[in-house]
Amino acid sequence: MTGAEDSAPAIRVLVVEDDPVAADAHVQYVDRVPGFRTVGKAHSGAEARRVLDRTEVDLLLLDLYLPDGHGLQLARSLRAAGHHADVIAVTSARDLTIVREGVSLGVVQYVLKPFTFATLRDRLVRYAEFRGAAGEADSQAEVDRALATLRSPGPVALPKGLSAPTLERVTQTLRAASPEGLTATAAAAAAGLSRITARRYLEHLVTSGRAARSPQYGQVGRPELHYRWLSG
């Protein structure tokens, strides 16, 4: 990293996520990306407003499903109050109507859950490049290039041996489970996979911060791992 890069002020990020475990994971992800630092985290829209009233924020990493309202409602109220921070929406929502609405409210990127650190890092780096563009464009092509920095050329690759369709199947299985979660054996049966395959995908969800793993003791006293989807 050059001295110029070292001296540039970090992009200040507020993490807004209702699940405390997921919020901590997102903070860790952001702080691992050079040029970014978290300045706070909030678990509701009201808490986010309080942080913004006392802290300078450049970018919100915003969950769209909050306990006191939709994330886009928060974004709309912030714009009305004069807050101009950009927004990267972190959500499991796939409704393109919501995506279109978000564009007018300063949502510059969407990151769909579950995601890996590499996916978020890619979006943050592209946002930093877009934010850093300055001066007057000489041509339409230069404007197009500046806007293109926000768009990923393709999906970030999953770890070797994992596929997106199977990951989606395991994700939906885990999300539909009871709050206590389920074992790899139960997930395998529900998703139509082998136990070994199901456990690989469950461990990937844990690593990416979208699921939690905990031992539970059965009647024979031997712990068995249960996997639980983290809300959001």
N, C-alpha and C positions, 0 to 999 in steps of 0.2 A: 504494500500500500504506500502511496506517495505521501509526502508531507502535506501537499494541498488537500488530499483526501482526509488526512488525519485532522487538519484544522477546520474542515467543514463541519458546521453544527449538525448534530444527529437529528434525524426526523423523530419527533416526539409522538409516541403512540399510546393511546388509551385502549385497553382491552375491556370490552363490554360483553360479558358471558355469564349466564345465570348459574352454570354448574361450577363450583369452586375448583374441582380437580381439573376440568377442562380449561378454566381461566388460568390456573397456574401453568399448565402445559403451554398455552398460547403465549404467556409472558416469557417463558423459557425459550420458545421458538423465536420470538421477536428479538430478544436480547442476544441471540446467537448470530444475527445477521448484521454485518458491519454497516454502520451508518444509521442504525435504528436503536432507539432505547425506549422502554416503556416508562411512562411517567405516572401510571396508576392503573388500577383495574376496578371495574364496577360490576355488580351482579344484577342490576336493574336499571331501568331508564332513569328513575329518580336519582339514584346514586351517581349515574353518569353525568347528569346535569349539574349535580353538586361539585363533582370533580372539575368539570369544564368551567364552572364559575370562578374557580380559584387557581386553575392550572392552564398553562399554554399547551395546546394540543394541536398537532399537525394532521394526525391521521387516527381514525377510529377503526379498530378491528371489532366489528359489530355483529353479534349474534342477532338474528332476526326474531327469535322467539324468546321474549323476556317475560318475567312474571307479572309485570305491570303494563304490558302493551307490546305491540309489534315494533320491531326495530325501525321500520320505515316511518312509523309515527314519531319515534324519537328523532330521526333524522329531519323530518319536516319541522318539528318544533324547534330544533336547534337552528335551522336556517332562519326561521321566523324571529328567533331571539338574537340573530346576528353572529352566530358561530359559523365559521367557514371551513372547519376541518373537513378533509376528504374522508371517504368511507370505503373500507374493504369489508364487504358483507361475508361473514362466515356462517354458513347455514346448511341445513339439510333440505331446505325448500327448493323445489325445481320448477315452480310455476313461472313461466316466462312473462306473464303479466306483471308479476312482482319485479322481475328483472328490469322490464321497461320502465316501470314506475321509479325504480331506484336510480336510474340514470339521471333523471331530472332533479334528484335530491343529493347529488354529489357522490353516488356510489360509483367508484371507478373500477372496482374489481369484485368478482364473486368467487369465493372458495367453497366448494361443496364438501360437506362432511360425508364420510371420513376422509381425511387428507393426511399427507405426510409432511414432515418438516421441509423436504425438498420442494413440495408444491407451494407452500406458503413462502419460502425463500424466493422462489422464482417470481411470485407475484409482487413481493416487496421490492426486489431488485428492479423489476420493470417499472414499478411505480416511482422509484427513486430516479430512474433515468428520465421518465416523463416529467417529473417535477423539476428536474435539473435543466431541462431544455429552456433556453433563453435566447433573446435577440429576435430579429425579424426574419421570417422565412423568405427565401429567395424564390420559391416555386411551390406549386401544389404538391409535388412529390415530397418536398421537405416537410410540409404539413402532414402528409400521409405517413411519413416515416415517424414523426413525433407521436402521432396517435397510435401507430402500430406497436410502439414499445409497450403499451398496456396489454397487448394481445399475445397470448402464448402461441407459438407455432404449432403446438400439439400437446396432448396430455403428457404429464410427467409420468415416466415409466414406473410401474410398480416393482417391488423387489423381484428378482429372478424367480420364476416358477409360479408367480401369482397372476391371476387374470382378473380383469375388471368385472366381467359378468359373475364370476364365482364370488368375488369380494362383495358385490351388491347382494347376492343371495344370502351370504352369511350375515351381512349387515342387517338386512330385513328380518332375518330369523332372530337375531339378538335384540333388535328393537321391539319385536313383538313378544318377547319373553316377559315373564313376571319381574317385578322390581328386584327379586332375589337373584335374578340371573339364571344361567343354566350351565351345565357342564359341556365339555367338548363332545362327549358321547351324545348328549341330548341334542346339541346343535347339529351334529353330523346326521342324526336320524331325521331331524326336521328339514334339513337342507338337502338331503339325499346325497351325502358325501361320506367318505371314509372318516374315521375319527382323527387320523393323522392329518388329513387335509383340512378338516374343520379347525383343528387346533392351530395349524399354521396361520390360517386367516384370522382366527381370534387373537393370536399373539400379535399379529400385524396391527389389528385394531387397538390393542393395548399400547403398543409402541408408538402409534400415531396419535395417542391421546384421546381416542374416541370410545374406549372401553376400559373397564377396570377389572382386575383379576384379584380374587381373594380366596383363601382356603376355607372350606367349611367341613366340619367334622360330622361323620355319619355315626351310625349305631356302633360300629366296631372301633370307633375312635381314630380311624385313619382319615387324614384330611383329603378332600377332593377339591380341585380348583373349580370355582364358579366364575363365569364371565358376565359382566353387567354393562349394558349400554349406558353411556353418559349422556344425559339429556341435552337437547339443543337442536 
